[in-house]
Amino acid sequence: MNREAGSGTGETGNQSGFPASAALPTPPAPASRFPLPASQFPAIRMLDIDKSFGAIRANRGATLEVIPGEIHALVGENGAGKSTLMRILGGLMKPDAGRVEVNGRDVTGWSTSEAIAAGVGIVHQHFMLVPTLTVAENLVLGCEPKTRGVVLDYPRAAGDVRALSNETGLVIAPERLISDLSVGEAQRVEILKVLFRGAKLLVLDEPTAVLSPPEVRELWTVLRRLRDKGDTIVLITHRLDEVVDLSDTITVMRAGQTVARIKTSQTTPAEIARLMVGREVSLSAGRRVQPIERATPAQPSRGLEVRDLSVVGSRGIRVIDDVSFSVKPGEILGIAGVEGNGQTELVEALAGLRPVVAGTILIDGDEVTHRSVAQRHDVGLSHIPEDRHRRGLILEYTVANNLILGVQKHFSDHGIIDRDRVMENALSEISSFDIRPPNPALAARALSGGNQQKVVVAREMGRSFSVLLASQPTRGVDVGAIEFIHKQLLDARSQGKAILLVSAELNEVLALADRIAVMYRGKFAVVMPASEASEEVLGEYMIGTKKGTAA
Amino acid sequence: MSTVTQPIGAKPALAGTPWRERAEEALIPPFVALLVALICGDLLILSYGQSPAAVYRLLLEGTWGNAYGFGQVLYKATTLAFTGLAVSFGLRAGLFNIGGESQLAAGGFAAALTGLALPVGTPLLLALPICMIAAGVAGGVVGSVPAYLKTRFGAHEVIVTIMLNFIVLALLNWFIAGHLHVPETLHTPEIHAGVLPRLADMDPRFHGSAANLALVVAVLVAFVVWFYLFRARGGYDLRAVGLQPPAAEYGGISVGRVWMRALTFSGVIAGIGGINYVLGYKHYYEDGFASGAGFLGIAVALVGRNHPFGVLIAAFFFATLSQGGLAIHAFVPKQMMDVLQGVVILAVAMAVPEVRGILRGARRRTDA
């Protein structure tokens, strides 16, 4: 480790003595649409990075090389080691082995403050903003301009912010309170914050997870502008369409290793998916699945029926306002919408986790409006919750014990858990859902995100049910697992289950649902057959520019 | 072998964490903590101008070295086992029961009253369960108050149990001082039935020590607690609530009901602990007999890492320190043992995660 070099002023160049043109082990010399600057140094070069957490080796000889002035996509399955690699780059972690170079300077094992000083800025997946302060106050936090050394020079701060905002195209009024901003606007502030600190090398970790399609397009425009201005951008994402849309070069990681570095113009989404997973994947998202023919007309009393439902949120406001709908057996009703428009509360109210103020909920004709979670289970409700770490799993419990959560009473006799049956159940679910590693005695915490989600899906779909609430069933899950979970949902539909699918992924809703509802501010802005829906049509309802009537 | 999470090409690892690793992780960290405590003890003893070796020898002779001392250790460990199990049972559900002191006293009081009410000559096989039920119910009633207040109004159980200690102990004092005492004393008359046989009745070498059949009851209760926590559905629910309340709620578990059950039964366990003193030792209820055993139960639960069997070992260890303090009184003040107890608690709280991390690190290096 060469700490001394890392703490230099930033313009010292290649102190390490290694030739800057040392060939990368796997990929050939990268070609970029933009000529290399005179320095000839890659903006980032990470070589043979190793990093372990306990028994888990997050990075095993991972390699990344990013040319200055490009948008570089870093893709890979969950647990492939992308975030770890970026945390090492940002100085949040020190690698166990390997070299990190930024602009040709050996900075292995540097600190976050050194990284910021050298112009490396990381935009995190979760917002880190003070909600009670204004945009300008948040941006200058820690480096406030002051009058007479004490009082915050607010006009100057606001002026600085406005100038930067105009220059980058990240338009936002500096005087607005963070708590009043939408998610998309908050994200803009996050990016501005990093740029404000002088970042020339931006890392964005899953930036689009919470954005509506128009907001995503806006973000792309901004990122392209930043690139054209000469900034370097690393984009971590799961969504292959984004990768192909935006990036110049792609690095694919799998199981902690770098498996490929390709020019975007020379590849296809299918190839990237194959590289990520290590086998052929069918990309069902984006390809419309034909709805199954129903020979018999659905009985009206079966499935899920919701009438005039109102739910009050944690701040006393009606987060669900007089919503009515039904999901028939053999049907998937997709609910699209920007997060925070009541989807979470709707699912929680249906699952029995949130009290209902008014209205009725029927499952297969049984009224369950005020029944407990356990009683709803008994009449045939199954629920894949949106947050597996908070609700879906008990992380300290073993996989076997997690696979009986909610159905534990069916696995016990006279109050004693039948451990043989629990183990039997675990082994069969593990093999039919391909949960890896296939070890029922492992704590759920030790699994990767995708496998944790498979545990939840296996449990909820492995038992007998007639109505399924699937909330963000593929969030933070890699392509291979997404394909698998989608197939499970479609199989359940053809078996005559009624499925309510809530997803922030428009593609997912479009590909799986028979009918699509858009939630906006606690109401259904529109309900339409999936055949009439498209990203553009739904997008307008999602951001509230178009209002329709619930069909 | 370790359990590596590999998304691709992982070899199936059918075994869980191997028992040897689990045993190492369970045993080595407490030993390191003990070593730290011993070194601190050395320094303390040296500061009194005494030889640590001589003092420790005396400590061992006074506790494990002779039957009387060992009997006293077992007697003290019995009460601590009950209060430690009570605290750990609550903690498994994520609730901190600081009310062990008053629950223990209430249990002892009820056991004494029951023993008084039973006719002379009631066979032990009948009298013991009745007294135990009475003690358990009394402790459970005291425990159910914070449980109800928490479930119904969201009152924090730490505050309520602490405050309830004062109320219950003052009430018991009033009963004893005002109504039930033998003149000139602060205790009840001797019980008529339910006197537990002492260890000394079986082996005369234990003569004079207070160790009694309640020890066996404590071990049985520990086993029942273990079985409930790790084999019964109720324990599955209880631990789920303790680990992740939102997930438990999602799993159809009524969090409020589990809280109610956990705190009430925590009180029941502490209450039954009252039989050790009342039925096994003095045969009457005396004001202030708990004398901190309820509070020490928190430390016992912590050092025993909330595992019923760990609690038994920790109770034995703390009882040794307490009895040892008396044995070495001639050389160093017995308060040294209180200091040492504090050091042990700190050392366990800090050393256990540290040492565990070092162990795992070392294992990884040998794997690589």
HADDOCK unambig.tbl for C-alpha pairs under 7 A between the chains (distance, minus, plus):
assign (segid A and resid 54 and name CA) (segid B and resid 360 and name CA) 6.49 0.50 0.50
assign (segid A and resid 54 and name CA) (segid B and resid 361 and name CA) 6.85 0.50 0.50
assign (segid A and resid 55 and name CA) (segid B and resid 2 and name CA) 6.33 0.50 0.50
assign (segid A and resid 55 and name CA) (segid B and resid 3 and name CA) 6.18 0.50 0.50
assign (segid A and resid 55 and name CA) (segid B and resid 4 and name CA) 5.31 0.50 0.50
assign (segid A and resid 55 and name CA) (segid B and resid 364 and name CA) 6.45 0.50 0.50
assign (segid A and resid 56 and name CA) (segid B and resid 4 and name CA) 5.25 0.50 0.50
assign (segid A and resid 56 and name CA) (segid B and resid 5 and name CA) 5.69 0.50 0.50
assign (segid A and resid 255 and name CA) (segid B and resid 6 and name CA) 6.32 0.50 0.50
assign (segid A and resid 255 and name CA) (segid B and resid 7 and name CA) 6.02 0.50 0.50
assign (segid A and resid 255 and name CA) (segid B and resid 8 and name CA) 6.40 0.50 0.50
assign (segid A and resid 353 and name CA) (segid B and resid 250 and name CA) 6.88 0.50 0.50
assign (segid A and resid 373 and name CA) (segid B and resid 250 and name CA) 6.99 0.50 0.50
assign (segid A and resid 373 and name CA) (segid B and resid 252 and name CA) 4.74 0.50 0.50
assign (segid A and resid 374 and name CA) (segid B and resid 252 and name CA) 4.38 0.50 0.50
assign (segid A and resid 390 and name CA) (segid B and resid 246 and name CA) 6.21 0.50 0.50
assign (segid A and resid 390 and name CA) (segid B and resid 247 and name CA) 6.02 0.50 0.50
assign (segid A and resid 391 and name CA) (segid B and resid 246 and name CA) 5.26 0.50 0.50
assign (segid A and resid 391 and name CA) (segid B and resid 247 and name CA) 3.76 0.50 0.50
assign (segid A and resid 391 and name CA) (segid B and resid 250 and name CA) 6.02 0.50 0.50
assign (segid A and resid 392 and name CA) (segid B and resid 247 and name CA) 5.85 0.50 0.50
assign (segid A and resid 393 and name CA) (segid B and resid 247 and name CA) 6.18 0.50 0.50
assign (segid A and resid 394 and name CA) (segid B and resid 240 and name CA) 6.78 0.50 0.50
assign (segid A and resid 394 and name CA) (segid B and resid 244 and name CA) 6.19 0.50 0.50
assign (segid A and resid 394 and name CA) (segid B and resid 247 and name CA) 6.22 0.50 0.50
assign (segid A and resid 405 and name CA) (segid B and resid 251 and name CA) 5.36 0.50 0.50
assign (segid A and resid 406 and name CA) (segid B and resid 251 and name CA) 3.85 0.50 0.50
assign (segid A and resid 406 and name CA) (segid B and resid 252 and name CA) 5.49 0.50 0.50
assign (segid A and resid 408 and name CA) (segid B and resid 233 and name CA) 6.99 0.50 0.50
assign (segid A and resid 412 and name CA) (segid B and resid 233 and name CA) 6.66 0.50 0.50
assign (segid A and resid 415 and name CA) (segid B and resid 232 and name CA) 5.63 0.50 0.50
assign (segid A and resid 415 and name CA) (segid B and resid 233 and name CA) 5.22 0.50 0.50
assign (segid A and resid 415 and name CA) (segid B and resid 234 and name CA) 6.88 0.50 0.50
assign (segid A and resid 416 and name CA) (segid B and resid 231 and name CA) 6.01 0.50 0.50
assign (segid A and resid 416 and name CA) (segid B and resid 232 and name CA) 4.17 0.50 0.50
assign (segid A and resid 416 and name CA) (segid B and resid 233 and name CA) 5.54 0.50 0.50
assign (segid A and resid 417 and name CA) (segid B and resid 231 and name CA) 5.73 0.50 0.50
assign (segid A and resid 417 and name CA) (segid B and resid 232 and name CA) 5.31 0.50 0.50
assign (segid A and resid 417 and name CA) (segid B and resid 233 and name CA) 5.47 0.50 0.50
assign (segid A and resid 436 and name CA) (segid B and resid 7 and name CA) 6.68 0.50 0.50
assign (segid A and resid 437 and name CA) (segid B and resid 5 and name CA) 6.18 0.50 0.50
assign (segid A and resid 437 and name CA) (segid B and resid 6 and name CA) 6.95 0.50 0.50
assign (segid A and resid 437 and name CA) (segid B and resid 10 and name CA) 6.48 0.50 0.50
assign (segid A and resid 437 and name CA) (segid B and resid 12 and name CA) 6.07 0.50 0.50
assign (segid A and resid 437 and name CA) (segid B and resid 13 and name CA) 6.88 0.50 0.50
assign (segid A and resid 438 and name CA) (segid B and resid 12 and name CA) 5.63 0.50 0.50
assign (segid A and resid 438 and name CA) (segid B and resid 13 and name CA) 6.61 0.50 0.50
assign (segid A and resid 438 and name CA) (segid B and resid 14 and name CA) 6.76 0.50 0.50
assign (segid A and resid 439 and name CA) (segid B and resid 13 and name CA) 5.88 0.50 0.50
assign (segid A and resid 439 and name CA) (segid B and resid 14 and name CA) 5.05 0.50 0.50
assign (segid A and resid 439 and name CA) (segid B and resid 15 and name CA) 6.80 0.50 0.50
assign (segid A and resid 439 and name CA) (segid B and resid 16 and name CA) 6.79 0.50 0.50
assign (segid A and resid 441 and name CA) (segid B and resid 16 and name CA) 4.73 0.50 0.50
assign (segid A and resid 442 and name CA) (segid B and resid 16 and name CA) 5.84 0.50 0.50
assign (segid A and resid 446 and name CA) (segid B and resid 5 and name CA) 6.95 0.50 0.50
assign (segid A and resid 447 and name CA) (segid B and resid 5 and name CA) 6.35 0.50 0.50
